[in-house]
Amino acid sequence: MKKTIRQISILSVIALLNVFAISCSSDDDSTGGGGGETDESILEGSITESKILDASIAYELTGILSVESGATLTIPAGTNITTGTGTDVYIAVQKGAKININGTADSPVTMGPDTAGNWGGLVILGDASTTAGTDATAEVGGLIYGGSNDSDNSGSIEYLIITNSGAQINADSQYNGLTLYAVGSGTSISNIAIMNGLDDGIEFFGGTVNASNVYVQDLEDDAIDWTEGWNGKLTNTYVLHSVSGFSTAIEADGVNGNPIIENFTAVSSVGGTALQFKAESGATITGLSLSGYDTALEMANDGPLANVIIEGETATLEDSYTGPATVDVSMFDWIENAGSNSILTGSIYEDMTLDASITYSLPGILSIEDGASLTIPAGTTINTGIGTDVYIAIQKGAQIFIEGTEANPVVMAPTSETGVWGGLVILGDATTTAGTDATAEVGGLIYGGSNDEDNSGSIEYLVIKQSGAQINADSQYNGLTLYAVGSATSINNVALIGGLDDGIEFFGGTVNATNVYVQDLEDDAIDWTEGWNGTLTNTYVSHTQAGFSTAIEADGVNGNPKIVNFTAVSTVDGKALQFKAESGATITGLSLTGYATILDMANDGPLSNVSINGEEANETSLYDEAATVDVATFSWATSL
């Protein structure tokens, strides 16, 4: 958004004086203003009297279409306008004119080219106030806008899709998808999508217009942009960035008109900047959810943070403003491929099945809510972002079904070789010493009840890489975190490879797990607390990097879980088994190799709580029997 040069386009002047201008009354749909016949499907020139398009006609916008003062252009539901490309292709609704776009969810109006290239989008010029003054000159086409009528009515827009919009005029001037110059509050804009363009999605130049239910995807500049003191309201906006090279979700410049932003969810799978405020600009924002951005808030010119109010408080540069989505992308189901079908984020309230042919991105928090399920078929890959605000949460009462196979496991891992993410978190309804509806140490999630046969789904052949992240001194994310998960949940063939915290951690519950491989976690390979009393069968732990903690750590009361066939091998010393407080276990088939410390009763708990191979544990025994689990069993994971 740059406006230092005001330039009148010769092409637009020619269009406005075009002797073959479109000039029709509302009851005469001919496209010619004179005696010759013209092609009604071609849109170009000037409309000087009101005109209604015909949804049955395949229209082509071949140049500049200008709706003149006093005229109204009405576009019915289902109308498709195929546009040319370039800076001399756009629709201009002049000051004093109106446009009524009457799309529906079933039959939206669409505008955009059907070939590669971009066009100038829809430009509306109103009579409301702007810091540019009355009868200001726009940066596009030398068009005139601005006045003193903040109730200006430039028409209405319902269910409009604009694709491949935005075009560079010069270094300081650009076209956008929808450009609103001094448009007033009497104008209605609702249910609009702007997708895949070279500049901004919507740009407000002053004015008081409101907009609601806005979807913006993969614009190469700002999704939402404003300047010149715009002070309207933007409600229910979803921004998706899945292609590198974009700029920001919001950019604001100029004086602070203090617009209201309500329910704004922005998701990036490629980093970037979320909110950028320049000069003295600001806004009052509520219902903000940002996922996957490198920078949440930037005050580009060191403007006053006091002008930016988020959730009732002055904004801070330190807050990432993450959290559950405040706008459900499903509200844009009327748009084909909304959400790109490859971005996983927000809250899921209905059963969802992924597609193994799609490589998914997890830029933030994906929460499967009570009553819903997530099914992940064999061979699915989920590329995760990094950080403590990136994880999958299966809420209490929800389910996950991971259907990997030995030949085609499901893989969850960051694309970057550095950095970790929060892993998979499952919250069940089984018993835990934390009680019913306990609060998890991650995300304030709720877990625990009295149903020890809780069924939170099933996991088969899952690989989780680079998981585990430190929240604070007492709280961490793991690879697979199981909060009060019950025995009806099935977990088989799971590999946890690399990461900063535990591989699997059980917080109470009764769930069992078999065929588990854990490699080079920088904290505990297997960890439990809160009275977990399930069974862990056929586990292989490999430690080849210094800096890890233990193969097994147990804490809290003794739920006496069973550990059957547990082989742990270290090439870097370290600690094998650590029991804290009153914790214990019944272990059979134990094989330990290469550890400096075999058994550590960290709080002098009773050795009688730890039974190994049918006998009370012995702190002097090496337990260096032959491997009871063959590492080759996990070649399906180690070969990836």
C-alpha positions as a printed NumPy array, in Angstrom:
array([[  0.   ,   0.   ,   0.   ],
       [  1.814,   3.084,  -1.247],
       [  0.213,   6.284,  -2.302],
       [  2.861,   8.926,  -2.905],
       [  2.148,   9.202,  -6.628],
       [ -1.279,  10.075,  -8.049],
       [ -1.456,   9.284, -11.705],
       [ -4.306,   9.607, -14.214],
       [ -4.511,   6.65 , -16.554],
       [ -4.87 ,   7.623, -20.204],
       [ -6.575,   4.288, -20.778],
       [ -9.288,   5.097, -18.232],
       [ -9.932,   8.488, -19.834],
       [-10.312,   6.807, -23.193],
       [-12.713,   4.314, -21.664],
       [-14.837,   7.051, -20.136],
       [-15.096,   8.813, -23.494],
       [-15.592,   5.658, -25.486],
       [-18.021,   6.373, -28.319],
       [-19.09 ,   2.748, -28.174],
       [-19.954,   3.031, -24.465],
       [-22.416,   0.722, -22.825],
       [-25.493,   2.835, -22.125],
       [-28.604,   0.94 , -21.207],
       [-31.738,   1.385, -19.141],
       [-32.786,  -1.205, -16.558],
       [-35.399,  -2.554, -18.958],
       [-33.231,  -2.545, -22.063],
       [-30.407,  -5.065, -21.883],
       [-28.722,  -4.251, -25.181],
       [-25.032,  -3.399, -24.737],
       [-24.868,  -0.786, -27.439],
       [-25.696,   2.892, -27.022],
       [-26.187,   3.487, -30.743],
       [-27.781,   1.882, -33.743],
       [-25.4  ,  -1.036, -34.342],
       [-25.656,  -4.41 , -32.681],
       [-23.03 ,  -5.254, -30.065],
       [-22.03 ,  -8.433, -28.257],
       [-23.853,  -8.434, -24.907],
       [-21.256, -10.744, -23.404],
       [-18.478,  -8.131, -23.685],
       [-18.139,  -5.764, -20.73 ],
       [-16.136,  -2.61 , -21.394],
       [-16.743,   1.124, -21.562],
       [-19.22 ,   3.239, -19.597],
       [-22.603,   2.427, -18.099],
       [-24.556,   5.675, -17.847],
       [-27.966,   4.203, -17.058],
       [-28.883,   1.362, -14.742],
       [-28.184,  -2.115, -16.098],
       [-28.975,  -5.655, -14.964],
       [-26.725,  -8.453, -16.173],
       [-28.089, -11.855, -17.17 ],
       [-26.72 , -14.837, -15.248],
       [-27.202, -17.061, -18.284],
       [-24.653, -15.06 , -20.293],
       [-20.935, -15.857, -20.007],
       [-19.537, -12.355, -19.685],
       [-16.03 , -11.215, -20.605],
       [-14.471,  -8.11 , -19.068],
       [-12.048,  -7.029, -21.764],
       [-11.002,  -3.635, -20.431],
       [-12.28 ,  -0.933, -18.068],
       [-15.976,  -1.041, -17.221],
       [-17.064,   2.218, -15.568],
       [-20.442,   2.587, -13.846],
       [-21.12 ,   6.334, -13.97 ],
       [-22.68 ,   8.581, -11.338],
       [-26.429,   8.046, -11.125],
       [-26.302,   4.549, -12.674],
       [-26.557,   1.157, -10.949],
       [-25.035,  -2.115, -12.13 ],
       [-26.896,  -5.168, -10.829],
       [-25.263,  -8.595, -11.039],
       [-27.58 , -11.522, -10.237],
       [-26.703, -14.761,  -8.48 ],
       [-24.653, -17.207, -10.496],
       [-23.169, -14.66 , -12.882],
       [-19.647, -15.444, -14.026],
       [-17.446, -12.653, -15.381],
       [-14.27 , -13.88 , -17.022],
       [-11.746, -11.084, -17.041],
       [ -8.793, -10.197, -19.173],
       [ -5.473,  -9.527, -17.498],
       [ -3.442,  -6.402, -16.883],
       [ -3.767,  -2.998, -15.238],
       [ -6.32 ,  -1.786, -17.778],
       [ -8.885,  -4.446, -16.834],
       [-11.103,  -3.573, -13.86 ],
       [-14.609,  -2.509, -12.853],
       [-14.938,   1.028, -11.481],
       [-18.093,   2.075,  -9.649],
       [-17.8  ,   5.836,  -9.742],
       [-18.687,   8.245,  -6.957],
       [-22.482,   8.589,  -7.048],
       [-22.949,   5.207,  -8.784],
       [-23.965,   1.879,  -7.266],
       [-23.26 ,  -1.805,  -7.695],
       [-25.578,  -4.513,  -6.411],
       [-24.082,  -8.002,  -6.429],
       [-26.825, -10.457,  -5.509],
       [-24.987, -13.752,  -5.177],
       [-26.117, -16.572,  -2.924],
       [-24.283, -19.37 ,  -1.126],
       [-25.448, -21.808,  -3.785],
       [-24.812, -19.407,  -6.677],
       [-22.104, -16.868,  -5.9  ],
       [-20.988, -14.256,  -8.406],
       [-17.468, -14.896,  -9.69 ],
       [-14.931, -12.56 , -11.287],
       [-11.491, -13.501, -12.525],
       [ -9.4  , -14.665, -15.494],
       [ -9.544, -18.236, -16.687],
       [ -5.875, -18.145, -17.708],
       [ -2.665, -17.123, -15.983],
       [ -2.329, -13.44 , -15.131],
       [ -3.947, -10.852, -12.914],
       [ -6.452,  -8.047, -13.301],
       [ -7.37 ,  -4.844, -11.481],
       [-10.336,  -6.118,  -9.49 ],
       [-13.434,  -4.227,  -8.359],
       [-12.995,  -0.558,  -7.433],
       [-15.771,   1.328,  -5.626],
       [-15.581,   5.086,  -5.09 ],
       [-17.779,   6.679,  -2.435],
       [-18.691,  10.03 ,  -0.947],
       [-17.703,   9.357,   2.685],
       [-14.928,  11.14 ,   4.554],
       [-11.245,  10.393,   4.075],
       [ -8.095,  12.157,   5.177],
       [ -7.336,  12.628,   1.476],
       [-10.177,  15.196,   1.378],
       [-13.136,  15.787,  -0.914],
       [-12.812,  14.786,  -4.569],
       [ -9.419,  13.187,  -4.007],
       [ -7.676,  11.45 ,  -6.879],
       [ -7.238,   7.688,  -6.547],
       [ -3.947,   5.954,  -7.203],
       [ -5.69 ,   3.877,  -9.875],
       [ -7.102,   5.367, -13.051],
       [ -7.214,   8.961, -11.832],
       [-10.636,   8.198, -10.341],
       [-12.35 ,  10.686,  -7.987],
       [-13.579,   9.86 ,  -4.491],
       [-14.304,  11.292,  -1.061],
       [-16.748,  13.763,   0.448],
       [-18.641,  14.321,   3.67 ],
       [-21.473,  11.77 ,   3.511],
       [-20.41 ,   9.019,   5.913],
       [-23.74 ,   7.274,   5.223],
       [-22.863,   7.046,   1.53 ],
       [-24.593,   4.115,  -0.176],
       [-22.584,   2.667,  -3.036],
       [-24.75 ,  -0.46 ,  -3.236],
       [-24.442,  -3.958,  -1.805],
       [-22.32 ,  -7.068,  -2.258],
       [-23.439, -10.575,  -1.321],
       [-21.526, -13.786,  -2.112],
       [-18.784, -12.592,  -4.444],
       [-15.602, -14.48 ,  -5.371],
       [-12.704, -12.523,  -6.882],
       [ -9.72 , -14.518,  -8.133],
       [ -6.268, -13.607,  -9.475],
       [ -6.703,  -9.942,  -8.704],
       [ -4.166,  -7.247,  -7.905],
       [ -1.708,  -5.745, -10.322],
       [  1.321,  -3.478, -10.053],
       [  0.943,  -0.07 , -11.706],
       [  4.273,   1.354, -10.602],
       [  6.5  ,   1.231,  -7.536],
       [  3.987,   3.227,  -5.492],
       [  0.582,   2.221,  -6.849],
       [ -1.264,  -1.082,  -7.134],
       [ -4.649,  -2.586,  -7.852],
       [ -6.248,  -4.878,  -5.288],
       [ -9.038,  -7.434,  -5.248],
       [-11.678,  -5.122,  -3.784],
       [-10.689,  -1.475,  -3.435],
       [-12.964,   0.748,  -1.373],
       [-12.333,   4.481,  -1.737],
       [-14.269,   6.534,   0.854],
       [-17.171,   4.088,   0.753],
       [-19.825,   4.817,   3.38 ],
       [-21.74 ,   2.878,   5.981],
       [-24.879,   2.77 ,   3.82 ],
       [-23.062,   0.26 ,   1.607],
       [-23.499,  -3.423,   2.5  ],
       [-20.65 ,  -5.941,   2.006],
       [-21.047,  -9.516,   3.2  ],
       [-19.753, -12.942,   2.156],
       [-16.831, -12.145,  -0.084],
       [-13.798, -14.206,  -1.047],
       [-10.576, -12.93 ,  -2.598],
       [ -8.1  , -15.573,  -3.654],
       [ -4.7  , -15.756,  -5.318],
       [ -3.508, -12.309,  -6.369],
       [ -0.46 , -10.092,  -6.596],
       [ -1.54 ,  -7.367,  -4.198],
       [ -4.009,  -6.758,  -1.384],
       [ -7.284,  -8.57 ,  -0.858],
       [ -9.391,  -5.654,   0.401],
       [ -8.027,  -2.138,   0.804],
       [ -9.989,   0.611,   2.519],
       [ -9.054,   4.207,   1.656],
       [-10.887,   6.08 ,   4.395],
       [-14.649,   5.782,   4.563],
       [-16.962,   4.142,   7.064],
       [-18.071,   0.992,   5.253],
       [-18.432,  -2.288,   7.16 ],
       [-17.716,  -5.776,   5.828],
       [-18.544,  -9.19 ,   7.226],
       [-17.783, -12.83 ,   6.431],
       [-14.587, -12.233,   4.481],
       [-12.259, -14.959,   3.221],
       [ -8.807, -14.109,   1.852],
       [ -6.362, -16.722,   0.573],
       [ -2.807, -16.493,  -0.724],
       [ -2.523, -12.837,  -1.655],
       [  1.065, -11.829,  -2.35 ],
       [  0.696,  -8.601,  -0.437],
       [ -1.646,  -7.728,   2.423],
       [ -4.854,  -9.662,   2.986],
       [ -6.606,  -6.679,   4.602],
       [ -5.225,  -3.157,   4.207],
       [ -6.458,   0.269,   5.252],
       [ -5.359,   3.895,   5.306],
       [ -6.735,   7.446,   5.22 ],
       [ -8.612,   7.016,   8.488],
       [-10.987,   4.16 ,   7.668],
       [-13.227,   3.657,  10.709],
       [-15.701,   0.969,   9.787],
       [-16.013,  -2.567,  11.117],
       [-14.677,  -5.884,   9.797],
       [-16.423,  -8.972,  11.17 ],
       [-15.692, -12.699,  10.746],
       [-12.563, -12.748,   8.624],
       [-10.501, -15.818,   7.775],
       [ -7.065, -15.348,   6.195],
       [ -5.018, -18.224,   4.844],
       [ -1.368, -18.022,   3.773],
       [ -0.008, -21.23 ,   2.261],
       [  2.32 , -19.796,  -0.398],
       [  5.569, -18.032,   0.487],
       [  6.081, -14.477,  -0.719],
       [  3.061, -12.799,   0.861],
       [  3.282,  -9.759,   3.119],
       [  0.806,  -9.502,   6.006],
       [ -2.632, -10.533,   7.202],
       [ -3.376,  -6.916,   8.185],
       [ -1.524,  -3.776,   7.186],
       [ -2.714,  -0.377,   8.44 ],
       [ -1.25 ,   3.045,   7.684],
       [ -1.901,   6.728,   8.28 ],
       [ -3.957,   8.327,  11.028],
       [ -5.91 ,   6.148,  13.414],
       [ -9.593,   6.015,  12.508],
       [ -9.852,   3.197,  15.084],
       [-11.746,   0.633,  12.993],
       [-13.312,  -2.331,  14.782],
       [-12.035,  -5.828,  13.932],
       [-14.201,  -8.619,  15.357],
       [-13.361, -12.313,  15.006],
       [-10.235, -12.361,  12.886],
       [ -8.509, -15.706,  12.293],
       [ -5.314, -15.823,  10.248],
       [ -3.37 , -18.988,   9.494],
       [  0.027, -19.334,   7.853],
       [  1.936, -22.449,   6.939],
       [  4.876, -20.374,   5.683],
       [  5.66 , -17.977,   8.527],
       [  5.571, -14.236,   7.857],
       [  4.068, -11.216,   9.602],
       [  0.496, -11.21 ,  10.854],
       [ -0.33 ,  -7.623,  11.87 ],
       [  1.57 ,  -4.54 ,  10.73 ],
       [  0.71 ,  -1.017,  11.832],
       [  2.413,   1.992,  10.277],
       [  2.501,   5.67 ,  11.248],
       [ -0.245,   6.405,  13.804],
       [ -2.615,   3.679,  12.64 ],
       [ -4.453,   1.392,  15.033],
       [ -7.601,  -0.629,  15.638],
       [ -9.737,  -2.231,  18.31 ],
       [ -9.544,  -5.995,  17.822],
       [-11.504,  -8.739,  19.564],
       [-11.613, -12.445,  18.787],
       [ -8.08 , -12.587,  17.35 ],
       [ -6.481, -15.931,  16.494],
       [ -3.106, -16.145,  14.75 ],
       [ -1.387, -19.391,  13.79 ],
       [  1.952, -20.054,  12.145],
       [  3.362, -16.531,  11.815],
       [  6.966, -15.608,  12.597],
       [  5.896, -12.151,  13.779],
       [  2.499, -11.551,  15.371],
       [  2.602,  -7.744,  15.641],
       [  4.906,  -5.202,  14.045],
       [  4.804,  -1.452,  14.689],
       [  6.662,  -0.528,  11.522],
       [  7.227,   3.154,  12.363],
       [  7.353,   2.811,  16.122],
       [  3.801,   4.09 ,  16.325],
       [  1.959,   4.086,  19.645],
       [  0.978,   0.624,  20.844],
       [ -1.817,   2.359,  22.729],
       [ -3.62 ,   2.77 ,  19.399],
       [ -3.862,  -1.014,  19.027],
       [ -6.294,  -2.598,  21.481],
       [ -6.497,  -6.396,  21.418],
       [ -8.985,  -8.254,  23.6  ],
       [ -9.571,  -5.128,  25.654],
       [ -5.917,  -4.418,  26.417],
       [ -3.099,  -2.476,  24.812],
       [ -1.304,  -4.74 ,  22.36 ],
       [  2.114,  -6.153,  23.181],
       [  4.91 ,  -7.136,  20.853],
       [  5.598, -10.25 ,  22.92 ],
       [  2.191, -11.93 ,  22.656],
       [  1.737, -14.395,  19.803],
       [ -2.086, -14.128,  20.003],
       [ -2.492, -17.81 ,  19.308],
       [ -5.454, -19.863,  20.389],
       [ -8.457, -21.645,  18.935],
       [ -9.799, -20.195,  15.711],
       [-12.477, -17.564,  16.258],
       [-13.798, -18.021,  12.731],
       [-14.659, -21.518,  11.525],
       [-13.432, -21.976,   7.954],
       [-16.468, -24.174,   7.309],
       [-18.603, -21.019,   7.163],
       [-16.955, -20.512,   3.766],
       [-18.005, -23.872,   2.363],
       [-19.714, -21.965,  -0.445],
       [-16.201, -21.287,  -1.788],
       [-14.603, -24.198,  -3.623],
       [-11.424, -25.337,  -1.861],
       [-11.75 , -22.829,   0.961],
       [ -8.933, -23.585,   3.363],
       [ -7.001, -25.189,   0.503],
       [ -8.049, -28.525,   2.018],
       [ -4.441, -28.852,   3.145],
       [ -4.234, -26.532,   6.149],
       [ -5.067, -28.106,   9.49 ],
       [ -5.992, -25.619,  12.165],
       [ -8.841, -24.45 ,  14.339],
       [-11.645, -26.44 ,  15.93 ],
       [-13.353, -29.419,  14.267],
       [-16.911, -30.134,  15.406],
       [-17.876, -32.813,  12.869],
       [-16.161, -36.024,  11.779],
       [-13.217, -35.254,   9.504],
       [-11.275, -37.641,   7.25 ],
       [ -7.992, -36.59 ,   5.675],
       [ -6.869, -37.543,   2.168],
       [ -3.549, -39.393,   1.895],
       [ -2.914, -37.827,  -1.531],
       [ -2.684, -34.385,   0.096],
       [  0.371, -33.226,   2.052],
       [ -1.083, -31.332,   4.995],
       [  0.317, -28.387,   6.919],
       [ -0.26 , -27.925,  10.632],
       [  0.694, -24.298,  11.357],
       [ -1.023, -24.009,  14.735],
       [ -3.49 , -25.795,  16.986],
       [ -5.904, -28.342,  15.54 ],
       [ -8.575, -29.234,  18.106],
       [-10.99 , -32.116,  17.583],
       [-13.958, -31.269,  19.765],
       [-16.228, -33.467,  21.883],
       [-18.36 , -35.704,  19.659],
       [-16.181, -35.337,  16.553],
       [-13.486, -37.62 ,  15.143],
       [-10.374, -37.216,  13.017],
       [ -9.455, -40.089,  10.685],
       [ -6.   , -40.139,   9.111],
       [ -5.527, -42.804,   6.428],
       [ -2.365, -44.756,   5.651],
       [  0.413, -42.786,   3.965],
       [ -0.742, -39.357,   5.127],
       [  1.984, -36.782,   5.796],
       [  1.414, -33.798,   8.067],
       [  4.095, -31.108,   7.911],
       [  4.007, -29.203,  11.166],
       [  5.081, -25.751,  12.16 ],
       [  7.343, -25.323,  15.155],
       [  6.743, -24.   ,  18.665],
       [  4.48 , -24.545,  21.648],
       [  1.423, -23.317,  19.766],
       [  1.566, -26.144,  17.207],
       [ -0.105, -29.391,  18.219],
       [ -3.123, -31.646,  17.643],
       [ -5.531, -31.943,  20.56 ],
       [ -8.13 , -34.715,  20.709],
       [-10.5  , -33.334,  23.3  ],
       [-12.268, -35.357,  25.961],
       [-15.191, -37.04 ,  24.18 ],
       [-13.521, -36.825,  20.75 ],
       [-11.662, -39.573,  18.878],
       [ -8.719, -40.009,  16.524],
       [ -8.264, -42.898,  14.106],
       [ -4.778, -43.203,  12.617],
       [ -4.861, -45.965,  10.019],
       [ -1.238, -46.302,   8.972],
       [  0.285, -49.538,   7.74 ],
       [  3.805, -50.945,   7.855],
       [  4.275, -50.009,   4.195],
       [  2.544, -46.629,   4.532],
       [  2.76 , -45.17 ,   8.028],
       [  1.295, -41.806,   8.961],
       [  4.047, -39.223,   9.506],
       [  3.869, -35.994,  11.525],
       [  7.003, -33.834,  11.485],
       [  8.259, -30.293,  10.849],
       [  9.634, -29.509,   7.406],
       [ 12.537, -27.701,   9.045],
       [ 15.38 , -29.803,  10.366],
       [ 15.584, -27.521,  13.395],
       [ 12.825, -26.706,  15.833],
       [ 10.182, -28.822,  17.526],
       [  6.414, -28.875,  17.858],
       [  3.875, -29.877,  20.506],
       [  2.971, -33.337,  19.213],
       [ -0.291, -35.252,  19.526],
       [ -2.326, -34.746,  22.709],
       [ -5.237, -37.084,  23.538],
       [ -7.567, -36.322,  26.436],
       [ -9.722, -39.121,  27.8  ],
       [-12.397, -39.823,  30.416],
       [-10.593, -42.512,  32.439],
       [ -9.458, -42.179,  36.042],
       [ -6.477, -40.148,  37.136],
       [ -5.261, -38.987,  40.527],
       [ -5.755, -35.443,  39.213],
       [ -9.501, -36.054,  39.438],
       [-12.436, -35.452,  37.102],
       [-12.196, -32.603,  34.601],
       [ -8.615, -31.856,  35.558],
       [ -6.725, -29.135,  33.711],
       [ -3.766, -30.268,  31.616],
       [ -0.396, -28.583,  31.816],
       [ -0.689, -27.821,  28.097],
       [ -3.268, -25.472,  26.646],
       [ -5.591, -25.55 ,  29.666],
       [ -7.181, -28.681,  28.194],
       [ -9.67 , -30.731,  30.254],
       [ -9.34 , -34.459,  30.961],
       [-10.22 , -37.214,  33.394],
       [-13.359, -38.933,  34.62 ],
       [-14.499, -42.351,  35.801],
       [-14.731, -44.373,  32.577],
       [-11.662, -46.605,  32.561],
       [-12.905, -48.135,  29.304],
       [-12.852, -44.736,  27.619],
       [-12.396, -45.059,  23.859],
       [-10.472, -42.143,  22.352],
       [ -9.906, -43.991,  19.074],
       [ -7.028, -46.01 ,  17.677],
       [ -3.491, -45.5  ,  16.407],
       [ -1.703, -47.814,  13.991],
       [  1.718, -47.123,  12.454],
       [  2.383, -43.517,  13.393],
       [  5.736, -41.7  ,  13.22 ],
       [  6.135, -38.452,  15.19 ],
       [  9.391, -36.55 ,  14.693],
       [ 10.957, -33.537,  16.433],
       [  8.258, -33.309,  19.053],
       [  8.311, -31.966,  22.564],
       [  8.653, -28.347,  23.562],
       [  9.27 , -26.506,  26.794],
       [  6.402, -24.333,  28.026],
       [  7.914, -23.346,  31.359],
       [ 10.012, -24.921,  34.11 ],
       [  7.182, -27.261,  35.1  ],
       [  5.281, -27.917,  31.866],
       [  6.253, -29.442,  28.544],
       [  4.787, -30.878,  25.385],
       [  5.74 , -34.419,  24.412],
       [  5.541, -36.547,  21.284],
       [  2.4  , -38.443,  22.271],
       [  0.677, -37.187,  25.412],
       [ -2.078, -39.359,  26.868],
       [ -4.251, -37.676,  29.487],
       [ -6.573, -40.145,  31.257],
       [ -6.96 , -42.227,  28.108],
       [ -8.883, -45.457,  28.631],
       [ -8.341, -49.113,  27.857],
       [-10.746, -49.211,  24.901],
       [ -8.324, -46.964,  23.028],
       [ -5.918, -48.934,  20.832],
       [ -2.287, -47.83 ,  20.339],
       [  0.002, -50.032,  18.245],
       [  3.192, -49.405,  16.263],
       [  4.222, -45.897,  17.243],
       [  7.63 , -44.294,  16.703],
       [  8.849, -41.13 ,  18.424],
       [ 12.086, -39.845,  16.892],
       [ 14.   , -36.773,  18.048],
       [ 12.637, -34.018,  20.258],
       [ 13.204, -31.889,  23.326],
       [ 10.976, -33.691,  25.81 ],
       [  9.365, -37.088,  26.41 ],
       [  8.407, -39.62 ,  23.782],
       [  5.173, -40.867,  25.371],
       [  3.804, -39.539,  28.634],
       [  0.834, -41.11 ,  30.403],
       [ -1.141, -38.893,  32.795],
       [ -3.22 , -41.491,  34.589],
       [ -5.633, -43.584,  32.594],
       [ -5.687, -47.241,  31.674],
       [ -4.636, -47.244,  28.031],
       [ -2.265, -49.898,  26.694],
       [  0.365, -49.492,  23.977],
       [  2.346, -52.052,  21.982],
       [  5.295, -51.939,  19.593],
       [  6.754, -48.583,  20.569],
       [ 10.045, -47.191,  19.246],
       [ 11.689, -44.148,  20.859],
       [ 14.918, -42.613,  19.586],
       [ 16.989, -39.712,  20.906],
       [ 14.475, -37.792,  22.952],
       [ 16.204, -35.159,  25.077],
       [ 14.107, -36.013,  28.102],
       [ 12.412, -39.286,  29.02 ],
       [ 11.609, -41.905,  26.412],
       [  8.612, -43.232,  28.4  ],
       [  7.097, -41.226,  31.238],
       [  4.056, -41.706,  33.453],
       [  2.36 , -40.136,  36.44 ],
       [ -1.066, -39.702,  38.076],
       [ -1.513, -43.452,  38.601],
       [ -1.368, -44.794,  35.057],
       [ -2.031, -48.548,  35.232],
       [ -2.067, -49.812,  31.659],
       [  0.381, -52.121,  29.88 ],
       [  3.309, -51.232,  27.623],
       [  4.457, -54.112,  25.422],
       [  7.442, -54.487,  23.078],
       [  9.309, -51.202,  23.459],
       [ 12.722, -50.354,  21.999],
       [ 14.565, -47.233,  23.199],
       [ 17.684, -45.967,  21.435],
       [ 19.933, -43.267,  22.904],
       [ 22.75 , -42.146,  20.583],
       [ 22.945, -38.46 ,  21.466],
       [ 24.129, -36.922,  24.712],
       [ 21.689, -34.738,  26.614],
       [ 18.764, -37.111,  27.157],
       [ 17.464, -38.02 ,  30.593],
       [ 16.044, -41.53 ,  31.09 ],
       [ 14.57 , -44.498,  29.267],
       [ 11.741, -44.655,  31.839],
       [ 10.674, -42.011,  34.313],
       [  7.734, -42.645,  36.662],
       [  6.255, -40.316,  39.264],
       [  3.347, -40.036,  41.688],
       [  1.328, -42.829,  43.233],
       [  1.872, -46.393,  42.095],
       [ -0.782, -47.551,  39.657],
       [  1.475, -50.583,  39.049],
       [  1.498, -50.521,  35.231],
       [  2.938, -53.535,  33.442],
       [  5.994, -53.212,  31.224],
       [  6.482, -56.286,  29.024],
       [  9.584, -56.712,  26.845],
       [ 11.452, -53.443,  27.225],
       [ 14.843, -53.048,  25.535],
       [ 16.878, -49.838,  25.92 ],
       [ 20.307, -49.253,  24.387],
       [ 22.609, -46.297,  24.998],
       [ 25.893, -45.412,  23.344],
       [ 26.268, -42.281,  25.481],
       [ 25.795, -43.569,  29.069],
       [ 22.929, -41.905,  30.922],
       [ 20.175, -43.23 ,  33.141],
       [ 17.895, -46.173,  32.388],
       [ 15.086, -46.317,  34.973],
       [ 14.022, -43.568,  37.364],
       [ 11.189, -43.888,  39.874],
       [ 10.01 , -40.856,  41.857],
       [  7.727, -40.539,  44.877],
       [  5.758, -43.802,  45.387],
       [  5.744, -44.824,  41.734],
       [  6.488, -48.342,  40.571],
       [  5.774, -50.957,  37.922],
       [  5.852, -54.681,  37.182],
       [  8.493, -55.235,  34.496],
       [  9.242, -58.452,  32.609],
       [ 11.602, -58.987,  29.697],
       [ 13.919, -56.081,  30.609],
       [ 17.177, -55.582,  28.69 ],
       [ 19.437, -52.569,  29.333],
       [ 22.722, -51.835,  27.567],
       [ 25.229, -49.013,  27.939],
       [ 23.726, -46.978,  30.796],
       [ 25.823, -45.46 ,  33.584],
       [ 22.915, -45.638,  36.04 ],
       [ 20.525, -48.572,  35.866],
       [ 17.964, -47.827,  38.586],
       [ 17.413, -44.521,  40.369],
       [ 14.905, -44.282,  43.221],
       [ 14.97 , -40.492,  43.104],
       [ 12.94 , -39.865,  46.279],
       [ 13.948, -43.031,  48.141],
       [ 10.63 , -44.604,  47.265],
       [ 10.017, -48.273,  48.144],
       [ 11.897, -50.737,  45.951],
       [  9.076, -53.158,  46.641],
       [  6.912, -51.138,  44.248],
       [  9.255, -52.027,  41.397],
       [  9.164, -55.684,  40.349],
       [ 11.591, -56.797,  37.638],
       [ 11.445, -60.268,  36.137],
       [  9.385, -61.541,  39.048],
       [ 11.558, -60.14 ,  41.814],
       [ 11.893, -56.935,  43.785],
       [ 14.147, -54.533,  41.906],
       [ 17.83 , -54.562,  42.787],
       [ 19.852, -51.341,  42.564],
       [ 23.043, -53.288,  41.874],
       [ 21.719, -55.45 ,  39.053],
       [ 22.652, -54.467,  35.487],
       [ 19.659, -56.122,  33.812],
       [ 21.877, -56.625,  30.777],
       [ 20.123, -59.639,  29.363],
       [ 19.918, -60.215,  25.623],
       [ 17.585, -57.854,  23.787],
       [ 13.968, -58.815,  24.271],
       [ 12.796, -56.633,  21.377],
       [ 14.407, -56.691,  17.922],
       [ 15.089, -53.196,  16.565],
       [ 14.489, -54.56 ,  13.058],
       [ 10.808, -54.72 ,  14.023],
       [ 10.74 , -50.949,  13.577],
       [ 12.415, -50.67 ,  10.178],
       [  9.147, -49.181,   8.906],
       [  9.971, -46.109,  11.027],
       [ 13.77 , -45.991,  11.142],
       [ 14.052, -46.141,   7.351],
       [ 12.053, -42.927,   6.83 ]])
